[in-house]
Amino acid sequence: ILRKAIPVPTLHTLDTAWVVNIKTSIELYTIWEASGVLDQLETIDPNLFDVVTDIMDEKRDEYQEWLDEHEAA
């Protein structure tokens, strides 16, 4: 449904428009945790909370692996 709202000529830019630096994502997750947003989400929709926290954990793991690789180099 959301894609129907995006004009056809811009569809090809969606992939690059939503690529966010992983460090920025980690910082955003930290803000969500510190501000209580995740606690509210868990209360409102536990299933969505689980999905979001799984994604956050995966991104944090990816970032840690990236850090480990660059420290070893």
A tleap script that builds the chain and sets N, CA, C and O, in Angstrom:
source leaprc.protein.ff14SB
mol = sequence {
  NILE LEU ARG LYS ALA ILE PRO VAL PRO THR
  LEU HIE THR LEU ASP THR ALA TRP VAL VAL
  ASN ILE LYS THR SER ILE GLU LEU TYR THR
  ILE TRP GLU ALA SER GLY VAL LEU ASP GLN
  LEU GLU THR ILE ASP PRO ASN LEU PHE ASP
  VAL VAL THR ASP ILE MET ASP GLU LYS ARG
  ASP GLU TYR GLN GLU TRP LEU ASP GLU HIE
  GLU ALA CALA
}
set mol.1.N position { 0.830 -1.192 0.000 }
set mol.1.CA position { 0.000 0.000 0.000 }
set mol.1.C position { 0.875 1.257 0.000 }
set mol.1.O position { 0.571 2.213 -0.713 }
set mol.2.N position { 1.946 1.271 0.778 }
set mol.2.CA position { 2.793 2.457 0.824 }
set mol.2.C position { 3.438 2.753 -0.520 }
set mol.2.O position { 3.609 3.915 -0.887 }
set mol.3.N position { 3.795 1.708 -1.252 }
set mol.3.CA position { 4.444 1.940 -2.547 }
set mol.3.C position { 3.489 2.604 -3.531 }
set mol.3.O position { 3.931 3.317 -4.433 }
set mol.4.N position { 2.205 2.384 -3.375 }
set mol.4.CA position { 1.241 3.018 -4.267 }
set mol.4.C position { 1.224 4.525 -4.071 }
set mol.4.O position { 0.838 5.263 -4.977 }
set mol.5.N position { 1.636 4.987 -2.904 }
set mol.5.CA position { 1.645 6.420 -2.629 }
set mol.5.C position { 2.889 7.110 -3.173 }
set mol.5.O position { 2.955 8.339 -3.197 }
set mol.6.N position { 3.865 6.337 -3.604 }
set mol.6.CA position { 5.116 6.902 -4.114 }
set mol.6.C position { 5.026 6.995 -5.631 }
set mol.6.O position { 4.728 6.002 -6.294 }
set mol.7.N position { 5.280 8.169 -6.185 }
set mol.7.CA position { 5.219 8.309 -7.645 }
set mol.7.C position { 6.160 7.326 -8.339 }
set mol.7.O position { 7.276 7.088 -7.878 }
set mol.8.N position { 5.702 6.769 -9.435 }
set mol.8.CA position { 6.455 5.754 -10.168 }
set mol.8.C position { 7.879 6.184 -10.519 }
set mol.8.O position { 8.789 5.371 -10.360 }
set mol.9.N position { 8.128 7.403 -10.982 }
set mol.9.CA position { 9.503 7.779 -11.345 }
set mol.9.C position { 10.488 7.715 -10.179 }
set mol.9.O position { 11.693 7.603 -10.406 }
set mol.10.N position { 10.007 7.784 -8.948 }
set mol.10.CA position { 10.928 7.768 -7.807 }
set mol.10.C position { 11.099 6.389 -7.193 }
set mol.10.O position { 11.888 6.230 -6.263 }
set mol.11.N position { 10.389 5.402 -7.681 }
set mol.11.CA position { 10.491 4.058 -7.104 }
set mol.11.C position { 11.919 3.532 -7.129 }
set mol.11.O position { 12.337 2.827 -6.211 }
set mol.12.N position { 12.663 3.868 -8.166 }
set mol.12.CA position { 14.027 3.353 -8.284 }
set mol.12.C position { 14.970 3.948 -7.245 }
set mol.12.O position { 16.071 3.429 -7.058 }
set mol.13.N position { 14.576 5.008 -6.572 }
set mol.13.CA position { 15.453 5.630 -5.572 }
set mol.13.C position { 15.184 5.142 -4.155 }
set mol.13.O position { 15.897 5.535 -3.231 }
set mol.14.N position { 14.190 4.309 -3.961 }
set mol.14.CA position { 13.850 3.862 -2.607 }
set mol.14.C position { 14.983 3.120 -1.927 }
set mol.14.O position { 15.247 3.341 -0.745 }
set mol.15.N position { 15.654 2.247 -2.654 }
set mol.15.CA position { 16.719 1.463 -2.034 }
set mol.15.C position { 17.811 2.356 -1.458 }
set mol.15.O position { 18.232 2.162 -0.318 }
set mol.16.N position { 18.264 3.311 -2.219 }
set mol.16.CA position { 19.348 4.158 -1.730 }
set mol.16.C position { 18.856 5.218 -0.755 }
set mol.16.O position { 19.621 5.679 0.092 }
set mol.17.N position { 17.611 5.605 -0.861 }
set mol.17.CA position { 17.088 6.645 0.023 }
set mol.17.C position { 16.978 6.167 1.466 }
set mol.17.O position { 16.984 6.984 2.387 }
set mol.18.N position { 16.879 4.873 1.673 }
set mol.18.CA position { 16.659 4.365 3.024 }
set mol.18.C position { 17.882 3.689 3.614 }
set mol.18.O position { 17.791 3.077 4.678 }
set mol.19.N position { 19.017 3.784 2.952 }
set mol.19.CA position { 20.243 3.213 3.501 }
set mol.19.C position { 20.786 4.189 4.540 }
set mol.19.O position { 21.096 5.341 4.235 }
set mol.20.N position { 20.892 3.702 5.771 }
set mol.20.CA position { 21.343 4.544 6.881 }
set mol.20.C position { 22.638 3.968 7.423 }
set mol.20.O position { 22.782 2.751 7.537 }
set mol.21.N position { 23.567 4.829 7.754 }
set mol.21.CA position { 24.814 4.397 8.366 }
set mol.21.C position { 24.497 3.592 9.618 }
set mol.21.O position { 23.655 3.992 10.421 }
set mol.22.N position { 25.168 2.463 9.782 }
set mol.22.CA position { 24.867 1.571 10.900 }
set mol.22.C position { 25.125 2.245 12.249 }
set mol.22.O position { 24.416 1.981 13.221 }
set mol.23.N position { 26.127 3.105 12.310 }
set mol.23.CA position { 26.406 3.813 13.564 }
set mol.23.C position { 25.238 4.735 13.925 }
set mol.23.O position { 24.884 4.866 15.096 }
set mol.24.N position { 24.650 5.367 12.922 }
set mol.24.CA position { 23.488 6.222 13.148 }
set mol.24.C position { 22.322 5.401 13.680 }
set mol.24.O position { 21.605 5.843 14.578 }
set mol.25.N position { 22.131 4.211 13.127 }
set mol.25.CA position { 21.071 3.328 13.612 }
set mol.25.C position { 21.283 2.963 15.071 }
set mol.25.O position { 20.343 3.004 15.865 }
set mol.26.N position { 22.500 2.610 15.428 }
set mol.26.CA position { 22.817 2.232 16.807 }
set mol.26.C position { 22.543 3.407 17.748 }
set mol.26.O position { 21.995 3.221 18.834 }
set mol.27.N position { 22.923 4.607 17.331 }
set mol.27.CA position { 22.667 5.792 18.154 }
set mol.27.C position { 21.170 6.019 18.336 }
set mol.27.O position { 20.719 6.381 19.423 }
set mol.28.N position { 20.405 5.806 17.275 }
set mol.28.CA position { 18.957 5.958 17.363 }
set mol.28.C position { 18.364 4.936 18.327 }
set mol.28.O position { 17.492 5.274 19.127 }
set mol.29.N position { 18.828 3.693 18.257 }
set mol.29.CA position { 18.333 2.661 19.172 }
set mol.29.C position { 18.619 3.040 20.618 }
set mol.29.O position { 17.786 2.817 21.496 }
set mol.30.N position { 19.783 3.608 20.866 }
set mol.30.CA position { 20.153 4.031 22.217 }
set mol.30.C position { 19.213 5.133 22.706 }
set mol.30.O position { 18.808 5.141 23.869 }
set mol.31.N position { 18.873 6.055 21.820 }
set mol.31.CA position { 17.934 7.125 22.169 }
set mol.31.C position { 16.564 6.537 22.489 }
set mol.31.O position { 15.926 6.943 23.461 }
set mol.32.N position { 16.108 5.582 21.677 }
set mol.32.CA position { 14.813 4.950 21.939 }
set mol.32.C position { 14.794 4.295 23.310 }
set mol.32.O position { 13.816 4.410 24.048 }
set mol.33.N position { 15.878 3.609 23.646 }
set mol.33.CA position { 15.947 2.937 24.945 }
set mol.33.C position { 15.961 3.948 26.087 }
set mol.33.O position { 15.238 3.786 27.071 }
set mol.34.N position { 16.773 4.980 25.961 }
set mol.34.CA position { 16.924 5.971 27.027 }
set mol.34.C position { 15.654 6.802 27.233 }
set mol.34.O position { 15.363 7.232 28.349 }
set mol.35.N position { 14.911 7.021 26.163 }
set mol.35.CA position { 13.725 7.873 26.246 }
set mol.35.C position { 12.463 7.116 26.646 }
set mol.35.O position { 11.426 7.728 26.901 }
set mol.36.N position { 12.548 5.787 26.702 }
set mol.36.CA position { 11.380 5.001 27.091 }
set mol.36.C position { 10.464 4.624 25.944 }
set mol.36.O position { 9.400 4.044 26.161 }
set mol.37.N position { 10.867 4.947 24.730 }
set mol.37.CA position { 10.036 4.627 23.566 }
set mol.37.C position { 9.819 3.119 23.455 }
set mol.37.O position { 8.711 2.667 23.168 }
set mol.38.N position { 10.872 2.349 23.680 }
set mol.38.CA position { 10.743 0.895 23.560 }
set mol.38.C position { 9.839 0.323 24.642 }
set mol.38.O position { 9.107 -0.633 24.391 }
set mol.39.N position { 9.880 0.894 25.837 }
set mol.39.CA position { 8.978 0.447 26.905 }
set mol.39.C position { 7.528 0.685 26.510 }
set mol.39.O position { 6.665 -0.161 26.747 }
set mol.40.N position { 7.266 1.834 25.911 }
set mol.40.CA position { 5.912 2.136 25.445 }
set mol.40.C position { 5.490 1.182 24.339 }
set mol.40.O position { 4.359 0.695 24.325 }
set mol.41.N position { 6.400 0.920 23.418 }
set mol.41.CA position { 6.097 0.010 22.321 }
set mol.41.C position { 5.786 -1.382 22.844 }
set mol.41.O position { 4.866 -2.040 22.358 }
set mol.42.N position { 6.546 -1.832 23.826 }
set mol.42.CA position { 6.313 -3.160 24.403 }
set mol.42.C position { 4.921 -3.245 25.017 }
set mol.42.O position { 4.272 -4.288 24.936 }
set mol.43.N position { 4.462 -2.171 25.624 }
set mol.43.CA position { 3.133 -2.131 26.229 }
set mol.43.C position { 2.038 -2.120 25.167 }
set mol.43.O position { 1.018 -2.794 25.307 }
set mol.44.N position { 2.259 -1.353 24.111 }
set mol.44.CA position { 1.248 -1.187 23.070 }
set mol.44.C position { 1.166 -2.406 22.160 }
set mol.44.O position { 0.073 -2.890 21.867 }
set mol.45.N position { 2.318 -2.905 21.712 }
set mol.45.CA position { 2.339 -4.024 20.756 }
set mol.45.C position { 3.560 -4.906 21.019 }
set mol.45.O position { 4.625 -4.685 20.442 }
set mol.46.N position { 3.403 -5.912 21.895 }
set mol.46.CA position { 4.537 -6.776 22.238 }
set mol.46.C position { 5.162 -7.480 21.035 }
set mol.46.O position { 6.374 -7.693 21.007 }
set mol.47.N position { 4.353 -7.841 20.046 }
set mol.47.CA position { 4.896 -8.525 18.867 }
set mol.47.C position { 5.797 -7.599 18.054 }
set mol.47.O position { 6.874 -8.002 17.615 }
set mol.48.N position { 5.360 -6.374 17.859 }
set mol.48.CA position { 6.182 -5.404 17.137 }
set mol.48.C position { 7.444 -5.095 17.932 }
set mol.48.O position { 8.521 -4.938 17.356 }
set mol.49.N position { 7.313 -5.007 19.245 }
set mol.49.CA position { 8.472 -4.790 20.109 }
set mol.49.C position { 9.509 -5.886 19.887 }
set mol.49.O position { 10.701 -5.602 19.775 }
set mol.50.N position { 9.056 -7.142 19.823 }
set mol.50.CA position { 9.976 -8.260 19.596 }
set mol.50.C position { 10.693 -8.130 18.258 }
set mol.50.O position { 11.899 -8.360 18.167 }
set mol.51.N position { 9.953 -7.762 17.228 }
set mol.51.CA position { 10.551 -7.601 15.898 }
set mol.51.C position { 11.593 -6.486 15.915 }
set mol.51.O position { 12.702 -6.661 15.410 }
set mol.52.N position { 11.241 -5.355 16.490 }
set mol.52.CA position { 12.146 -4.206 16.527 }
set mol.52.C position { 13.398 -4.531 17.329 }
set mol.52.O position { 14.506 -4.207 16.902 }
set mol.53.N position { 13.235 -5.168 18.488 }
set mol.53.CA position { 14.412 -5.482 19.301 }
set mol.53.C position { 15.292 -6.532 18.630 }
set mol.53.O position { 16.513 -6.501 18.785 }
set mol.54.N position { 14.691 -7.457 17.888 }
set mol.54.CA position { 15.497 -8.425 17.132 }
set mol.54.C position { 16.343 -7.712 16.079 }
set mol.54.O position { 17.526 -8.011 15.916 }
set mol.55.N position { 15.734 -6.772 15.371 }
set mol.55.CA position { 16.464 -6.007 14.359 }
set mol.55.C position { 17.576 -5.198 15.014 }
set mol.55.O position { 18.693 -5.136 14.501 }
set mol.56.N position { 17.268 -4.582 16.145 }
set mol.56.CA position { 18.274 -3.797 16.864 }
set mol.56.C position { 19.451 -4.670 17.281 }
set mol.56.O position { 20.607 -4.274 17.137 }
set mol.57.N position { 19.153 -5.858 17.799 }
set mol.57.CA position { 20.223 -6.774 18.215 }
set mol.57.C position { 21.095 -7.184 17.030 }
set mol.57.O position { 22.319 -7.243 17.143 }
set mol.58.N position { 20.452 -7.467 15.885 }
set mol.58.CA position { 21.204 -7.847 14.689 }
set mol.58.C position { 22.125 -6.713 14.235 }
set mol.58.O position { 23.287 -6.946 13.903 }
set mol.59.N position { 21.603 -5.496 14.223 }
set mol.59.CA position { 22.412 -4.343 13.795 }
set mol.59.C position { 23.570 -4.101 14.758 }
set mol.59.O position { 24.678 -3.773 14.335 }
set mol.60.N position { 23.314 -4.261 16.036 }
set mol.60.CA position { 24.389 -4.079 17.016 }
set mol.60.C position { 25.466 -5.146 16.834 }
set mol.60.O position { 26.658 -4.859 16.944 }
set mol.61.N position { 25.041 -6.372 16.555 }
set mol.61.CA position { 26.009 -7.443 16.296 }
set mol.61.C position { 26.832 -7.140 15.047 }
set mol.61.O position { 28.050 -7.315 15.041 }
set mol.62.N position { 26.155 -6.682 13.983 }
set mol.62.CA position { 26.859 -6.328 12.745 }
set mol.62.C position { 27.878 -5.221 13.000 }
set mol.62.O position { 29.004 -5.276 12.507 }
set mol.63.N position { 27.479 -4.234 13.761 }
set mol.63.CA position { 28.376 -3.111 14.062 }
set mol.63.C position { 29.572 -3.578 14.881 }
set mol.63.O position { 30.702 -3.155 14.635 }
set mol.64.N position { 29.324 -4.450 15.854 }
set mol.64.CA position { 30.424 -4.961 16.672 }
set mol.64.C position { 31.393 -5.783 15.825 }
set mol.64.O position { 32.607 -5.688 16.003 }
set mol.65.N position { 30.861 -6.588 14.904 }
set mol.65.CA position { 31.719 -7.357 14.004 }
set mol.65.C position { 32.556 -6.416 13.136 }
set mol.65.O position { 33.744 -6.657 12.922 }
set mol.66.N position { 31.937 -5.349 12.641 }
set mol.66.CA position { 32.654 -4.370 11.830 }
set mol.66.C position { 33.776 -3.727 12.640 }
set mol.66.O position { 34.893 -3.568 12.148 }
set mol.67.N position { 33.472 -3.357 13.890 }
set mol.67.CA position { 34.498 -2.770 14.755 }
set mol.67.C position { 35.646 -3.747 14.994 }
set mol.67.O position { 36.817 -3.371 14.935 }
set mol.68.N position { 35.299 -5.000 15.262 }
set mol.68.CA position { 36.322 -6.018 15.510 }
set mol.68.C position { 37.229 -6.205 14.297 }
set mol.68.O position { 38.445 -6.330 14.437 }
set mol.69.N position { 36.631 -6.224 13.105 }
set mol.69.CA position { 37.409 -6.389 11.877 }
set mol.69.C position { 38.372 -5.218 11.668 }
set mol.69.O position { 39.515 -5.419 11.256 }
set mol.70.N position { 37.921 -4.020 11.946 }
set mol.70.CA position { 38.753 -2.841 11.709 }
set mol.70.C position { 39.796 -2.633 12.798 }
set mol.70.O position { 40.825 -2.004 12.554 }
set mol.71.N position { 39.548 -3.146 13.979 }
set mol.71.CA position { 40.559 -3.082 15.035 }
set mol.71.C position { 41.685 -4.062 14.748 }
set mol.71.O position { 42.845 -3.797 15.063 }
set mol.72.N position { 41.336 -5.200 14.147 }
set mol.72.CA position { 42.327 -6.228 13.839 }
set mol.72.C position { 43.220 -5.803 12.670 }
set mol.72.O position { 44.355 -6.263 12.548 }
set mol.73.N position { 42.704 -4.937 11.828 }
set mol.73.CA position { 43.449 -4.527 10.625 }
set mol.73.C position { 44.528 -3.531 10.905 }
set mol.73.O position { 45.228 -3.104 9.986 }
savepdb mol mol.pdb
quit
